[in-house]
Amino acid sequence: MSYLIKSATIIAPGSAYHKKKRDILISRGKIEKIAANIKETKADVIRSKNMHVSIGWFDIGCHHGEPGLEQRETLESLNQTAMAGGYTGIAVFPGTEPAVQHKGDIKYIKESTRNFLVDFYPIAALSKDCAGGEMTEMMDLHEAGAVAFSDGLQPIDNPGLLSRALEYKKSFNGKVLHHAMDTSLNDKGQIHEGAMSISLGLPGISPLSEKTMVERDINIAEYTESDIIFHGVTTEQSIEEIKNAKKKKIGVSATVPYLNLVKQDNHLEEFDVNLKVLPPLRDADNQDAIIKAIKKNTVDAIVSNHYPLEVEEKKKEFPYASFGASGLQTVFAALNTYCRKDLSLIKIIEKISVGPRRLLQLDIPQINEGQEVNLVAFDPDEAWTFSEAENVSLSKNNPFLGETLKGKIYACFNKGNQFIYRN
């Protein structure tokens, strides 16, 4: 089957086609031709009023539930959700039951997803059972195909464990992701510590809990002459620490969750449990600092923080509801709807496509004739409603359910497979 994407603006910084409007003919899994006007032959035509294409998007650290929590999300449903969101690659966290901590676990993910359109990259547990105690067999896991090591959203409280991991992984140039939060400073915190937490009478999650852990980890990275990726940075103080570390050539990088760019803690005034997430939504000042950091490339990537949950985990009074929101399907549309006054379309695309791949030292797909096709076609101007019928995830804990967003996915192509959402 051949596909012809008509009159698409190509977003590909560094390419001769960047920002140019072209037709793209795809056949047998490759980009056969790129030209100003390609005649419509037997190919299926994909068109919209303002069609755009870029390389397929990539996410780091989304959660699934297979094995043990399949009711939340299976590998297959995560593949479908990713495609619907414009993603052709995802690096998945190890927090299943049991955790991804043996070579067989890595093999299971790779074998189970081999024929999916979306490329799955397993992130292995840094500590056994993600419990922060004994380090996993990192070398074996790396050789089996783990692209990074992390305990997911479970902070590594033991500095000795982190130090050993950063030292050890240098032997094979591995990557470590850490959700930096000192839980001892939070005292059962529910939302960002500030005016809104006081107003709502909820225990706060202090920005200090993130900053102190970030500062500790930077010191460890410098001491071990290693590098670390801070996953889910949300505060101005943390951004400042990371910026200064980068100036000193310490090996640090950072991701931010998309929700922290489009929502603030004041959106919790109605106690929406689907906005109860970790890291928490912060106030306007912290949000502004993160946006500036993205513009200046202090922040390297924007991530979904996709955390699907059963209805029973969310249908509770706010203090008892679990943390987490699904989001892989709504990352681009939400950013495009709410952040375009601050972030250009090109910058958004860069941070959800090139940035994540660079962090994990993965190859960057190209949009050129003769290349294996890996791209997403989308219309940033087209509005759509994220209804329950449109929701592809097995879980419904997405804060944008029922909302009209701007930015429609039309198609994804990768590994000779195609996902056509709508012609």
Phi, psi and omega per residue, in radians:
M1 nan 2.369 3.085
S2 -1.921 2.604 3.138
Y3 -2.280 2.453 3.135
L4 -2.137 1.956 3.070
I5 -1.565 2.079 -3.020
K6 -1.671 2.359 2.944
S7 0.864 0.993 -3.079
A8 -1.797 2.319 3.003
T9 -1.361 2.131 -3.061
I10 -1.591 2.147 3.071
I11 -1.796 1.781 -3.098
A12 -2.716 1.337 -3.135
P13 -0.913 2.339 -3.111
G14 1.650 -0.254 3.132
S15 -1.623 2.642 3.074
A16 -1.141 -0.320 -3.128
Y17 -1.601 -0.056 -3.024
H18 -0.981 2.201 3.110
K19 1.211 0.168 3.090
K20 -1.670 2.616 -3.136
K21 -1.685 2.103 -3.053
R22 -2.493 2.748 2.899
D23 -1.499 2.536 3.137
I24 -2.273 2.108 3.118
L25 -1.766 2.185 -3.125
I26 -2.017 2.237 -3.122
S27 -2.583 2.347 3.100
R28 0.912 0.705 3.038
G29 1.389 0.121 -3.140
K30 -2.237 2.768 3.004
I31 -1.411 1.856 -3.055
E32 -1.398 -0.667 -3.075
K33 -2.715 2.490 3.011
I34 -2.232 2.105 -3.090
A35 -2.707 2.887 -3.123
A36 -1.115 -0.593 -3.139
N37 -2.642 1.981 3.084
I38 -1.920 2.230 -3.106
K39 -1.118 2.438 3.123
E40 -1.339 1.971 -3.131
T41 -1.868 -2.035 -3.137
K42 -1.671 0.068 -3.109
A43 -1.317 2.569 2.972
D44 -1.218 2.282 -3.051
V45 -1.705 2.334 3.084
I46 -2.049 2.077 -3.087
R47 -2.537 2.737 2.988
S48 -2.687 3.099 -3.106
K49 -1.178 -0.590 -3.113
N50 -2.420 1.059 -3.078
M51 -1.149 2.410 3.039
H52 -2.263 2.706 2.960
V53 -2.374 2.625 2.977
S54 -2.556 3.035 2.986
I55 -1.068 2.680 3.137
G56 -1.017 2.552 -3.065
W57 -1.395 2.820 -3.032
F58 -2.393 2.364 -3.116
D59 -2.109 2.496 3.093
I60 -1.981 2.214 2.953
G61 1.544 0.415 3.045
C62 -1.369 2.665 -3.105
H63 -1.773 2.651 2.964
H64 -2.417 -3.056 -3.057
G65 -2.186 0.215 -3.062
E66 -1.879 2.050 0.145
P67 -1.642 2.925 2.962
G68 1.697 -0.529 -3.093
L69 -2.337 0.747 -3.046
E70 -1.075 -0.371 3.124
Q71 -1.151 -0.366 3.121
R72 -1.451 -0.853 -3.104
E73 -2.969 2.237 3.018
T74 -1.656 2.976 3.057
L75 -1.082 -0.683 3.132
E76 -1.155 -0.783 3.138
S77 -1.175 -0.568 3.082
L78 -1.184 -0.646 3.046
N79 -1.037 -0.804 3.138
Q80 -1.136 -0.711 -3.137
T81 -1.149 -0.738 3.119
A82 -1.067 -0.823 3.126
M83 -1.029 -0.765 -3.139
A84 -1.111 -0.420 3.110
G85 -1.614 -0.048 3.115
G86 1.672 0.195 -3.075
Y87 -1.686 2.396 3.043
T88 -2.005 0.016 3.092
G89 -2.674 2.442 3.104
I90 -2.513 2.469 3.008
A91 -1.851 2.055 -2.944
V92 -1.753 2.407 -3.142
F93 -1.208 2.775 -3.023
P94 -1.575 0.126 -2.964
G95 -1.396 0.900 3.036
T96 -1.653 -3.063 3.117
E97 -2.193 1.779 0.053
P98 -1.334 2.951 3.141
A99 -1.210 2.788 3.096
V100 -1.388 1.683 -3.005
Q101 -2.497 0.111 3.085
H102 -2.265 2.790 3.139
K103 -1.000 -0.648 3.132
G104 -1.113 -0.550 3.115
D105 -1.179 -0.724 3.103
I106 -1.126 -0.781 3.136
K107 -1.068 -0.675 -3.131
Y108 -1.061 -0.801 -3.141
I109 -1.125 -0.807 -3.092
K110 -1.126 -0.761 -3.125
E111 -1.215 -0.701 -3.090
S112 -1.173 -0.449 -3.046
T113 -1.904 0.110 -3.022
R114 -0.971 -0.680 -3.065
N115 -1.694 0.112 3.092
F116 -1.278 2.720 2.999
L117 -1.129 -0.736 -3.080
V118 -1.389 2.332 3.036
D119 -1.359 2.189 3.113
F120 -1.797 2.223 3.110
Y121 -2.074 1.932 -3.100
P122 -1.260 2.364 2.927
I123 -1.765 2.160 -3.098
A124 -1.546 2.717 3.080
A125 -1.097 2.402 3.054
L126 -1.365 -0.687 3.088
S127 -2.088 2.713 -3.097
K128 -1.063 2.245 -3.104
D129 1.082 0.294 -3.087
C130 0.944 0.603 -3.035
A131 -1.747 -0.052 3.064
G132 1.403 0.289 -3.119
G133 -1.816 -1.641 -3.064
E134 -1.532 2.388 -3.134
M135 -1.207 2.505 3.094
T136 -1.323 3.029 3.103
E137 -1.402 1.407 -2.974
M138 -1.084 -0.735 -3.118
M139 -1.074 -0.815 3.133
D140 -1.068 -0.735 -3.132
L141 -1.161 -0.685 3.089
H142 -1.088 -0.800 -3.137
E143 -1.148 -0.463 3.106
A144 -1.357 -0.286 3.094
G145 2.202 0.127 3.083
A146 -1.205 2.264 -3.113
V147 -1.558 -0.235 -3.134
A148 -2.906 3.065 -3.136
F149 -2.298 2.430 -3.100
S150 -2.926 2.717 2.947
D151 -1.766 0.414 3.103
G152 1.183 -2.308 3.136
L153 -1.542 0.155 3.062
Q154 -1.555 1.959 -3.118
P155 -1.138 2.609 3.094
I156 -1.605 1.709 -3.071
D157 -1.271 -0.510 -3.056
N158 -1.455 1.880 -3.123
P159 -1.131 -0.516 3.103
G160 -1.119 -0.718 3.103
L161 -1.069 -0.818 -3.135
L162 -1.115 -0.734 3.135
S163 -1.051 -0.789 3.131
R164 -1.112 -0.700 -3.134
A165 -1.143 -0.769 3.141
L166 -1.150 -0.622 3.111
E167 -1.223 -0.788 -3.041
Y168 -1.197 -0.698 -3.020
K169 -1.250 -0.202 3.095
K170 -1.112 -0.471 -3.088
S171 -1.153 -0.368 3.114
F172 -2.291 0.302 3.097
N173 0.973 0.769 3.111
G174 -1.348 3.008 -3.139
K175 -2.118 2.435 3.093
V176 -2.105 2.221 3.042
L177 -1.887 2.367 -3.135
H178 -2.361 2.217 2.974
H179 -1.455 1.771 -2.977
A180 -1.467 1.922 3.077
M181 -2.764 2.115 3.087
D182 -1.459 1.731 -3.044
T183 -1.175 -0.348 -3.138
S184 -1.192 -0.267 -3.135
L185 -1.652 -0.011 -2.991
N186 -1.749 -0.470 3.087
D187 0.865 1.064 3.108
K188 1.061 0.654 -3.117
G189 -1.068 2.578 -3.102
Q190 -1.972 -0.709 -3.130
I191 -2.469 3.083 3.107
H192 -0.923 2.342 3.119
E193 -1.324 2.014 -3.106
G194 3.097 -2.782 -3.091
A195 -1.041 -0.657 -3.091
M196 -1.247 -0.690 3.119
S197 -1.115 -0.647 3.091
I198 -1.160 -0.782 -3.115
S199 -1.078 -0.682 -3.095
L200 -1.548 -0.131 3.130
G201 1.216 0.594 -3.127
L202 -1.943 2.501 3.055
P203 -1.045 2.443 -3.053
G204 -1.687 2.716 2.998
I205 -1.823 1.887 -2.985
S206 -1.242 2.443 2.985
P207 -1.020 -0.458 3.128
L208 -1.094 -0.563 -3.123
S209 -1.117 -0.544 3.083
E210 -1.402 -0.802 -3.062
K211 -1.080 -0.757 -3.097
T212 -1.157 -0.630 3.115
M213 -1.259 -0.689 3.083
V214 -1.067 -0.788 3.133
E215 -1.083 -0.757 3.098
R216 -1.036 -0.805 -3.081
D217 -1.172 -0.626 3.082
I218 -1.093 -0.741 3.111
N219 -1.082 -0.708 3.125
I220 -1.174 -0.746 3.116
A221 -1.076 -0.709 3.122
E222 -1.161 -0.757 -3.103
Y223 -1.126 -0.720 -3.103
T224 -1.487 -0.079 -3.070
E225 0.954 0.763 -3.106
S226 -2.114 -2.885 3.140
D227 -2.450 2.786 -3.083
I228 -2.597 2.559 3.057
I229 -1.878 2.088 3.062
F230 -1.455 2.048 -3.053
H231 -1.727 1.998 3.075
G232 1.476 0.941 3.083
V233 -1.407 2.413 -3.023
T234 -2.374 -0.028 -3.000
T235 -2.138 2.649 3.109
E236 -1.061 -0.679 -3.141
Q237 -1.113 -0.737 3.116
S238 -1.122 -0.740 3.120
I239 -1.022 -0.732 -3.140
E240 -1.125 -0.717 3.105
E241 -1.096 -0.756 -3.125
I242 -1.178 -0.721 3.112
K243 -1.056 -0.784 3.137
N244 -1.158 -0.655 3.108
A245 -1.130 -0.709 3.115
K246 -1.123 -0.651 3.089
K247 -1.092 -0.569 3.129
K248 -1.494 0.088 3.119
K249 1.143 0.458 3.005
I250 -1.378 2.477 -3.021
G251 -1.345 1.342 3.108
V252 -2.176 2.611 3.036
S253 -2.593 2.996 -2.999
A254 -2.646 2.572 2.956
T255 -2.048 2.755 3.032
V256 -2.260 2.521 3.069
P257 -1.303 2.457 -3.084
Y258 -1.081 -0.580 -3.128
L259 -1.053 -0.550 -3.141
N260 -1.278 -0.160 3.067
L261 -1.678 -0.408 -3.037
V262 -1.944 -0.254 3.137
K263 -2.284 2.716 3.074
Q264 -2.203 2.990 -3.102
D265 -1.112 -0.407 3.118
N266 -1.204 -0.257 3.056
H267 -1.301 -0.106 3.094
L268 -1.555 0.091 -3.092
E269 -1.014 -0.516 3.141
E270 -1.652 0.194 3.114
F271 1.000 0.771 3.086
D272 -1.250 1.934 -3.072
V273 -1.175 -0.369 3.118
N274 -1.353 -0.077 3.001
L275 -1.820 0.127 3.047
K276 -1.537 1.762 -3.015
V277 -2.360 2.845 2.981
L278 -2.141 2.267 -0.121
P279 -1.093 2.771 -3.045
P280 -1.324 2.786 2.956
L281 -1.121 2.386 -3.117
R282 -1.852 -3.077 -3.118
D283 -1.503 -3.127 -3.030
A284 -1.095 -0.674 -3.111
D285 -1.109 -0.765 3.113
N286 -1.171 -0.681 3.104
Q287 -1.086 -0.763 3.124
D288 -1.059 -0.690 -3.133
A289 -1.124 -0.678 3.133
I290 -1.178 -0.748 3.132
I291 -1.075 -0.750 3.097
K292 -1.101 -0.657 3.138
A293 -1.165 -0.583 3.065
I294 -1.164 -0.776 3.130
K295 -1.034 -0.674 -3.079
K296 -1.602 0.067 3.117
N297 1.142 0.357 2.935
T298 -1.173 -0.614 3.000
V299 -1.658 2.310 -2.995
D300 -1.644 -0.459 -3.055
A301 -2.724 2.684 3.014
I302 -1.889 2.314 -3.064
V303 -2.141 2.824 -3.076
S304 -1.382 -0.516 -2.977
N305 0.920 0.687 -3.082
H306 -1.131 2.005 -3.080
Y307 -2.385 1.448 -3.112
P308 -1.212 2.489 -3.127
L309 -2.450 2.679 3.044
E310 -1.153 2.716 3.093
V311 -0.996 -0.653 -3.096
E312 -1.105 -0.456 3.134
E313 -1.378 -0.286 -3.095
K314 -1.955 -0.467 -3.067
K315 -1.424 1.171 -3.114
K316 -2.502 2.925 2.978
E317 -1.050 2.584 -2.951
F318 -0.859 -0.837 -3.081
P319 -1.101 -0.376 -3.077
Y320 -1.766 -0.158 3.121
A321 -1.265 2.565 3.137
S322 -1.306 2.685 3.049
F323 -1.315 2.477 2.999
G324 2.342 2.546 3.086
A325 -2.489 2.412 2.971
S326 -1.280 2.682 -3.061
G327 -2.878 -0.082 -3.025
L328 -1.031 -0.538 -3.084
Q329 -1.417 -0.287 -3.003
T330 -2.049 0.110 -3.094
V331 -1.011 -1.026 -3.063
F332 -1.110 -0.825 -3.075
A333 -1.063 -0.707 3.135
A334 -1.190 -0.776 3.096
L335 -1.080 -0.746 -3.119
N336 -1.179 -0.542 -3.131
T337 -1.364 -0.736 -2.949
Y338 -1.884 -0.269 -3.007
C339 -2.007 0.019 -3.024
R340 -1.185 -0.359 3.071
K341 -1.256 -0.390 -3.123
D342 -1.870 -0.564 -3.081
L343 -2.160 2.282 3.121
S344 -1.227 2.799 3.087
L345 -1.040 -0.696 -3.125
I346 -1.118 -0.723 3.138
K347 -1.160 -0.724 3.097
I348 -1.043 -0.834 -3.128
I349 -1.086 -0.734 3.121
E350 -1.011 -0.763 -3.044
K351 -1.367 -0.195 3.073
I352 -1.971 0.134 -3.138
S353 -2.321 -1.133 -3.100
V354 -1.329 -0.822 -3.078
G355 -0.933 -0.902 -3.140
P356 -1.071 -0.677 -3.140
R357 -1.165 -0.679 3.109
R358 -1.113 -0.665 3.132
L359 -1.041 -0.631 -3.110
L360 -1.702 0.123 3.114
Q361 0.998 0.783 3.104
L362 -1.743 2.737 3.102
D363 -1.109 2.493 3.097
I364 -1.682 2.077 3.097
P365 -1.050 2.735 3.133
Q366 -2.151 2.667 3.055
I367 -1.889 1.593 -3.132
N368 -2.554 2.716 3.081
E369 -1.063 2.388 3.131
G370 1.543 -0.179 -3.120
Q371 -1.383 2.584 2.917
E372 -1.024 2.320 -3.023
V373 -1.394 2.272 3.029
N374 -2.555 1.594 -3.075
L375 -2.676 2.883 3.067
V376 -2.180 2.400 3.056
A377 -1.891 2.287 -3.042
F378 -2.668 2.768 3.077
D379 -2.074 1.890 -3.088
P380 -1.215 -0.234 -3.101
D381 -1.663 -0.227 -3.019
E382 -1.496 2.236 3.124
A383 -1.534 2.606 3.080
W384 -2.669 2.741 -3.127
T385 -1.830 2.188 3.133
F386 -1.452 1.442 -3.125
S387 -1.556 3.015 3.074
E388 -1.109 -0.557 3.103
A389 -1.179 -0.566 3.130
E390 -1.403 -0.387 -3.095
N391 -1.189 2.165 -3.091
V392 -1.672 -0.495 3.139
S393 -1.056 2.658 3.039
L394 -1.217 -0.342 -3.131
S395 -1.797 2.769 -3.064
K396 -2.086 0.291 -3.064
N397 -1.532 0.936 3.109
N398 -1.909 2.199 -3.058
P399 -1.201 -0.180 -3.108
F400 -1.726 0.097 3.105
L401 -1.005 2.236 -3.126
G402 1.551 -0.054 -3.070
E403 -1.735 2.548 3.052
T404 -1.572 2.178 -3.106
L405 -2.083 2.878 -3.099
K406 -2.019 2.137 -3.113
G407 2.215 1.679 -3.000
K408 -1.860 2.300 3.051
I409 -1.466 2.278 3.106
Y410 -1.806 -0.680 -3.069
A411 -2.828 2.663 2.965
C412 -2.242 2.516 3.093
F413 -2.324 2.359 3.097
N414 -2.980 2.498 3.057
K415 0.929 0.579 -3.140
G416 1.375 0.028 3.102
N417 -1.789 2.799 3.106
Q418 -2.485 2.555 3.078
F419 -2.185 1.941 -3.125
I420 -1.863 1.937 -3.087
Y421 -1.379 -0.752 3.132
R422 -2.858 2.356 3.066
N423 -1.560 nan nan
